[in-house]
């Protein structure tokens, strides 16, 4: 399994296991998922307090309880800040929500805590105080954000310089605004419109690792593009390249993300052991520049 630097602070597997759907599994099925991921070289698990209303964390905790040797092999990340009908980056909520995560995870500390969504009413000094309180108390080692642009991270970095090491963003073959803007500079086209305020370049300049969520989905959870009739050319191209490398189309779609020089970490939310193996096989495939652009074009993106 390819390993990457996370925020220039520690190393982890290029593929992470996303626990969003773990709440739908029984303990035995969850055990199989976690053990399969670890066998494939995955050592990073991504949680959020809203996943299954906290049940995903509880099931994961039970898996670790049954397999205590895994505790020191897995880097645990959690996310807070989404409440029913609104976002909350207040000091009180972030601290209490993080403590709730730890209780459900049955852990005294977690490796990484992310703010799950930008809160329009966020006071950056207040959020920084919450993060630093959790760090001082030994409950969180590192911090990051999710779905934030460059300006939002710059504002937060003013109050906690260098502490943001991760930004989790949607990215994959059928969701490419992060790279579209840079390819179509100064053009009168839809793909030239800035949708993320050069967040990709900001992260690279400030040693912030991008984590790609929903890497195999199109739209906002509309469905997987692999095998979809909406993306016939893309699937044909994926199949051709997959045959060359003797892997599946899923592996190639993941390899496309990991080929980007930003050192992106891809979050796989699959709870299917065989699919996890397929995804992990793509981590060690380095697509050629021609193959990367061929897939980008096949997904419906133009080159100027």
Order of alpha helices (4+ residues) and beta strands (2+ residues): beta-beta-beta-alpha-beta-alpha-beta-beta-beta-alpha-beta-alpha-beta-alpha-beta-alpha-alpha-beta-beta-beta-alpha-alpha-beta-alpha-alpha
